[in-house]
Amino acid sequence: MLMTLGIDLACRAAHVASLAGPDGRLVWRGRKFFSRTADLERLWADIDAEAAELMVVMEPTRNAWIPVAAWFRRRGVKVVLVPTTQSADLRDYYSKHTKTDRLDSVLLARLPLLHPEGLREHTGDGPADPLRRVVKQRSSIAKRRTAVFNRLDAQLELLGPGWYDALGTDYGKATLAFLARYADPNAVIRLGQARLARFLRRHSRGHWREGKAAELIGAAQESLRLWDGEGMDFAELAADIAVEAEQAIALTAQIADLDERVANLYAEADPASIVRSAPGVGPVLAGIIAGRLGDPHRFTSLAAVRSYSGLVPKVSQSGTAEHTGGLTKAGDPLLREAAWMAAEQARKFDPQLAAKYARLMAADRHHDSAMCHLATILLTRIATCWRTGAPYQIRDVDGTPLTPAEGKRIVDEKHQVPKKPSKKRYYRATNHKTDPGSQESPSAPTPRPANNRPKTSRVA
């Protein structure tokens, strides 16, 4: 006899479980327990006396569900994860103004009777998978480093454009080492060209020499002339820049370590490098797609893969009326970001993707909309290749297999989108006004002279 155990999970408080029979009748409800072995064993003893076959239904509450799901799966129990929005809608149907842990556990226990097609067995380790965690951590640190770079940009603007001209905006190791110690123009001038050149040679591995040192000294002198000794405390500004530069150095080192971990974990998850074989997918993107997509066989269809990415449009249909809105964005955001970045590069090597992009742009689609289509197509192909164990094969529009170099040549020759018409389509698609005067606010001063002459009324 199949029994259903609904568990309302909590992160710090006790979990609440309810057991229902095949007809939805409750055997017992409101049993509280923690994610401890003794509590789980007592709960299992209560269940084993009632059920010959068991299915556990729970919501993916933060990471609290992972140990509980793993404990039940080791005992051969089918574990089903229900989206929180789905269970919330069902709870509103039962009792719109009441939410309790006991009620949630009862609803989860009775869910198989109400929505059996929505019960899909959970496979994989979820956040317990190290590759899934490490790619998320790398993405978070990379965004933090980007924020640091933006703050450095803003602070260097106070010193004048000469610092941009000399250092550039890529913020490599030599640039960050220089900013961490010598962001004060007075300190740069006191250091002198010879000692500054030795410092730059050491930190840039010989790429920056006396010429770069002369540029930086010139930029420092220009900063002093720009402020003329008033209104700017260069020592305090240099201290702020040093803090940001040191953060960027530490974050860069962490990203390098994470890249090595991603490469090792990806090699274990995809030994044949199926994901890596797709055009536009580098070592980092391959790890992100493999880690966030997980086992491709867990999806019932390729449509489920597309839905999981969140790159499919919303659909609202009633009778003969049908409306498609924006993207659902219901899946993994990091997977969606990786698929977008990969598609942006893949269309430069895959003639089929490039031809699709050209057709969409010719139909007055915005670049973002066209790239969503391409990202969905590319992700579907990667999932197909991974499920079949066959590497990605670039093909011409007629199906002829191509090498990446041949694909790039065909794309450059036949599937380029003209830039000027594309820009016009962009302005039409986003309702941008080409007349600058039409974009001014009503209270903004007009560039035209005012006409203050009184209007004369015509007498019939």
C-alpha positions in Angstrom: 0.0 0.0 0.0 1.5 3.3 -1.1 1.6 6.0 1.6 2.6 9.6 1.2 4.6 11.5 3.8 4.3 15.3 3.5 7.1 17.2 5.3 7.1 20.9 5.9 10.7 21.7 6.4 12.2 24.4 8.6 15.7 25.8 8.7 16.1 26.3 12.5 12.9 25.0 14.0 11.5 21.5 14.0 10.2 19.9 10.8 6.5 18.9 10.7 5.4 15.6 9.0 2.0 14.2 8.1 1.2 10.7 6.7 -1.6 10.1 4.3 -3.0 6.9 2.8 -3.7 6.1 -0.9 -7.1 7.7 -0.6 -5.8 10.9 1.0 -7.0 10.0 4.5 -4.6 11.1 7.2 -3.0 8.3 9.2 -1.4 10.8 11.5 -0.3 14.4 11.3 1.8 17.1 13.0 4.8 14.9 14.0 7.7 17.1 14.8 11.3 16.1 14.2 14.8 17.6 13.5 17.4 16.5 11.0 19.0 14.2 13.5 19.5 10.5 13.1 17.6 9.6 16.3 14.6 11.7 15.2 14.6 10.3 11.7 14.8 6.7 13.0 11.8 7.3 15.3 9.9 8.7 12.4 10.8 5.8 10.2 9.6 3.3 12.8 6.2 5.0 12.9 6.0 4.9 9.1 7.3 1.4 8.7 4.5 0.1 10.8 1.9 1.6 8.4 3.3 1.7 4.9 4.5 -1.1 2.6 5.6 1.6 0.0 6.4 5.2 0.8 6.7 8.5 -1.1 8.1 11.7 0.5 6.8 15.0 -0.7 8.6 18.2 0.4 9.4 21.7 -0.6 13.0 22.7 -1.4 13.4 25.0 1.6 16.9 26.5 1.3 19.3 23.7 2.0 17.4 22.1 4.8 15.8 19.5 2.5 19.1 18.0 1.3 20.0 15.9 4.4 16.4 14.7 4.8 16.0 13.8 1.2 19.4 11.9 1.2 18.4 10.0 4.3 15.1 8.8 2.8 16.7 8.0 -0.6 19.2 5.7 1.0 16.3 3.7 2.2 14.9 3.3 -1.3 12.1 5.9 -0.8 10.9 8.1 -3.7 11.5 11.7 -2.9 9.5 14.4 -4.7 10.2 18.1 -4.6 7.3 20.5 -5.0 7.8 24.2 -6.1 6.9 26.5 -3.3 4.6 28.6 -5.5 2.6 25.4 -6.3 2.1 24.4 -2.7 1.2 28.0 -1.8 -1.5 28.2 -4.4 -2.9 24.9 -3.1 -2.8 26.2 0.5 -4.8 29.2 -0.6 -7.4 26.9 -2.1 -7.8 25.1 1.2 -7.6 28.0 3.5 -6.8 31.4 2.1 -6.2 33.2 5.4 -4.4 30.4 7.4 -0.8 29.2 7.1 0.6 26.7 9.6 3.3 24.1 9.5 0.8 21.4 10.2 -1.5 22.6 7.3 1.5 22.7 4.9 2.5 19.1 5.8 -1.1 17.9 5.3 -1.3 19.6 1.9 2.0 18.0 0.8 0.8 14.6 1.9 -2.4 14.9 -0.1 -0.8 16.4 -3.2 -0.5 13.1 -5.1 -4.3 13.0 -5.3 -4.6 16.6 -6.5 -1.7 16.9 -8.9 -0.2 13.5 -9.7 1.4 14.7 -13.0 3.4 17.3 -11.2 5.2 14.8 -9.0 8.6 14.1 -10.4 11.2 12.2 -8.5 14.2 14.1 -7.4 17.5 12.8 -8.7 21.0 14.1 -8.1 22.5 15.9 -5.1 21.4 19.4 -5.7 23.4 21.9 -3.7 25.3 18.9 -2.3 27.0 18.6 -5.7 30.4 20.4 -5.3 30.4 21.5 -9.0 27.0 23.2 -8.6 28.3 25.0 -5.5 31.7 26.1 -6.8 30.4 27.6 -10.1 27.8 29.6 -8.1 30.6 30.8 -5.7 32.8 31.8 -8.7 30.0 33.8 -10.2 29.3 35.6 -7.0 33.0 36.5 -6.5 33.4 37.6 -10.1 30.4 40.0 -9.7 32.0 41.4 -6.5 35.2 42.0 -8.3 33.3 43.8 -11.1 31.8 46.1 -8.5 35.3 46.8 -7.1 36.5 47.6 -10.6 33.6 50.0 -11.1 34.5 51.8 -7.8 38.1 52.0 -8.9 36.9 53.6 -12.2 35.0 56.2 -10.2 37.9 57.0 -7.9 40.5 57.3 -10.7 38.2 59.8 -12.5 39.1 62.2 -9.6 42.8 62.0 -10.7 42.1 62.9 -14.3 42.1 61.1 -17.7 45.9 60.6 -17.8 45.6 57.7 -15.4 43.2 55.9 -17.7 45.5 56.5 -20.6 48.5 55.1 -18.8 46.9 52.2 -16.9 44.0 51.2 -19.1 40.8 49.7 -17.7 41.4 46.0 -17.6 43.0 46.1 -14.2 45.6 43.5 -14.5 48.1 42.4 -11.8 50.5 45.2 -12.5 47.8 47.8 -12.5 46.4 46.6 -9.2 49.8 46.3 -7.5 50.6 49.9 -8.6 47.3 51.3 -7.3 47.6 49.4 -4.0 50.9 51.3 -3.3 51.3 54.4 -5.4 47.8 55.9 -6.1 49.0 59.3 -4.6 50.4 61.5 -7.3 52.9 63.0 -4.8 54.2 59.5 -4.0 54.6 58.7 -7.7 56.7 61.8 -8.3 58.8 61.1 -5.2 59.4 57.6 -6.3 61.1 58.7 -9.5 61.1 57.1 -12.9 64.0 54.7 -12.3 62.5 53.0 -9.2 59.0 53.1 -10.6 60.3 51.4 -13.8 61.9 48.6 -11.7 58.6 48.2 -9.8 56.6 47.9 -13.0 59.0 45.5 -14.6 58.8 43.2 -11.6 55.0 43.1 -11.4 54.3 43.1 -15.1 56.9 40.4 -15.9 58.8 42.8 -18.1 55.8 44.2 -20.2 55.9 47.6 -18.6 59.2 49.5 -18.6 60.6 53.0 -18.5 58.1 54.3 -21.1 55.2 53.3 -18.8 56.9 54.8 -15.8 57.2 58.1 -17.7 53.5 58.0 -18.6 52.5 57.5 -15.0 54.7 60.3 -13.8 53.2 62.6 -16.4 49.7 61.6 -15.3 50.7 62.4 -11.7 52.0 65.8 -12.6 48.8 66.6 -14.5 46.7 65.6 -11.5 48.6 68.1 -9.3 48.2 70.8 -11.9 44.5 70.0 -12.3 43.7 70.4 -8.6 46.4 73.1 -8.1 46.9 72.0 -4.4 43.3 72.8 -3.3 40.2 70.7 -2.8 41.7 67.2 -2.9 43.4 65.2 -0.2 45.5 62.9 -2.4 46.7 60.8 0.5 43.2 59.9 1.7 42.1 59.2 -1.9 45.1 57.0 -2.4 44.2 55.1 0.8 40.7 54.5 -0.5 42.0 53.3 -3.9 44.5 51.0 -2.1 41.6 49.3 -0.2 39.8 48.6 -3.4 42.9 47.5 -5.3 43.8 45.0 -2.5 40.3 43.6 -2.5 40.5 43.1 -6.3 43.9 41.4 -5.9 42.4 39.0 -3.3 39.3 38.3 -5.3 41.4 37.7 -8.4 43.4 35.1 -6.6 40.3 33.4 -5.3 38.8 33.3 -8.8 42.0 31.6 -10.1 41.8 29.0 -7.4 38.1 28.4 -8.2 38.8 28.1 -11.9 41.2 25.2 -11.1 38.5 23.5 -9.0 35.9 24.0 -11.7 38.2 22.4 -14.2 38.8 19.4 -12.0 35.2 18.9 -11.0 34.0 19.4 -14.6 36.4 16.7 -15.8 34.7 14.3 -13.3 31.2 15.3 -14.3 31.7 15.2 -18.0 34.8 13.0 -18.8 34.0 13.1 -22.6 33.9 16.9 -22.6 30.5 16.9 -24.4 29.5 20.3 -23.0 32.9 21.7 -23.8 32.6 20.6 -27.5 29.8 23.2 -28.2 30.9 26.4 -29.9 31.3 29.4 -27.6 31.6 27.2 -24.5 34.9 27.7 -22.7 36.2 26.0 -19.6 34.3 28.2 -17.2 31.0 28.1 -19.1 31.3 24.4 -19.5 31.6 24.0 -15.8 28.6 26.3 -15.1 26.3 24.6 -17.6 27.3 21.1 -16.4 27.0 22.1 -12.7 23.7 24.1 -12.9 22.0 21.8 -15.4 22.9 18.6 -13.6 22.0 15.2 -14.9 20.3 15.8 -18.3 18.5 12.5 -18.0 16.5 13.8 -15.1 14.4 15.9 -17.5 11.4 14.1 -19.0 11.8 16.0 -22.4 13.9 18.7 -24.0 11.0 21.1 -23.5 11.6 20.6 -19.8 15.2 21.6 -20.3 14.1 24.8 -22.0 11.6 25.5 -19.3 14.2 24.9 -16.6 16.4 27.6 -18.2 13.7 30.2 -17.9 14.4 31.4 -21.4 10.9 30.5 -22.7 8.1 33.1 -23.0 5.0 33.2 -20.7 1.8 32.1 -22.4 -1.7 33.1 -21.6 -4.5 31.5 -23.6 -8.2 31.7 -23.3 -10.5 30.6 -26.1 -9.2 32.1 -29.4 -7.1 34.7 -27.7 -3.5 33.9 -27.0 -0.9 36.2 -25.6 2.9 35.6 -25.1 4.6 37.8 -22.6 8.2 38.1 -21.4 10.5 35.3 -20.3 9.4 33.2 -17.4 12.8 33.3 -15.7 11.6 30.4 -13.6 14.7 28.3 -13.8 18.3 28.7 -12.7 19.5 32.3 -13.3 23.2 31.3 -13.5 22.4 28.6 -16.1 20.4 31.2 -18.1 23.3 33.7 -17.9 25.8 31.0 -19.1 23.6 29.9 -22.0 23.3 33.6 -23.1 27.0 34.2 -23.0 27.7 30.9 -24.9 25.1 31.7 -27.6 26.7 35.2 -28.1 29.9 33.5 -29.1 28.4 30.4 -30.8 26.6 32.4 -33.4 30.0 33.5 -34.7 31.0 29.9 -35.5 27.7 28.0 -36.1 26.1 28.9 -39.5 22.7 27.6 -38.4 22.7 29.8 -35.3 24.0 32.8 -37.3 21.3 32.3 -40.0 18.6 32.1 -37.3 19.9 35.3 -35.7 19.9 37.1 -39.1 16.3 36.0 -39.8 15.2 37.3 -36.4 16.9 40.6 -36.8 15.5 41.0 -40.3 12.0 40.5 -38.7 12.6 43.6 -36.5 13.5 41.6 -33.4 15.6 43.2 -30.7 19.1 41.8 -30.2 18.1 40.6 -26.7 15.0 38.7 -28.0 17.0 37.1 -30.7 19.7 36.0 -28.3 17.1 34.4 -26.0 16.1 32.2 -29.0 19.7 31.3 -29.8 20.5 30.5 -26.1 17.5 28.2 -25.9 18.5 26.4 -29.1 22.1 26.0 -28.0 21.2 24.7 -24.5 18.7 22.2 -26.0 21.5 20.9 -28.4 24.0 20.7 -25.5 21.5 18.7 -23.5 20.7 16.4 -26.5 24.4 15.8 -27.0 25.0 15.1 -23.4 22.1 12.6 -23.2 23.3 10.8 -26.3 27.0 10.9 -25.5 27.9 12.5 -28.9 30.0 15.7 -29.1 28.5 18.8 -30.6 28.9 19.0 -34.4 28.8 22.3 -36.2 26.8 22.1 -39.4 26.0 24.3 -42.3 22.4 25.3 -43.0 22.2 22.3 -45.4 23.5 19.9 -42.7 27.0 19.6 -44.0 29.5 19.0 -41.1 32.0 21.8 -40.6 35.0 22.6 -38.5 35.0 25.7 -36.3 37.3 27.5 -38.8 35.0 26.6 -41.7 31.9 27.6 -39.7 33.4 31.0 -38.9 34.4 31.6 -42.5 30.8 30.8 -43.7 29.3 33.0 -41.0 31.6 36.0 -41.9 30.7 35.6 -45.6 27.0 34.8 -45.6 25.3 35.5 -42.3 26.4 38.9 -41.2 23.8 41.4 -40.0 24.3 45.0 -41.3 25.1 47.3 -38.4 23.3 50.4 -39.6 19.9 48.8 -40.3 20.2 46.8 -37.1 20.6 50.0 -35.1 17.5 51.5 -36.8 15.5 48.4 -35.9 16.7 48.7 -32.4 15.4 52.2 -32.1 12.0 51.1 -33.6 11.7 48.1 -31.4 12.4 50.0 -28.2 10.4 53.1 -29.1 13.4 55.4 -28.9 12.9 58.8 -30.3 15.4 60.0 -32.9 14.6 63.6 -32.2 16.6 64.8 -29.1 14.1 67.6 -28.5 11.3 65.1 -28.2 13.0 63.4 -25.3 13.2 66.5 -23.1 11.0 66.9 -20.1 8.2 69.6 -20.2 10.1 71.7 -17.6 13.4 71.5 -19.4 14.7 74.8 -21.0 14.3 74.8 -24.7 17.2 75.5 -27.0 15.0 77.6 -29.2 14.2 81.3 -28.4 11.0 81.9 -26.6 8.1 83.5 -28.5 6.6 85.9 -26.0 4.6 87.9 -28.5 0.9 87.9 -27.5 -1.4 86.2 -29.9 -3.9 88.4 -31.7 -7.4 87.2 -32.2 -8.9 87.5 -35.6 -12.2 89.5 -35.7 -14.7 88.0 -38.1 
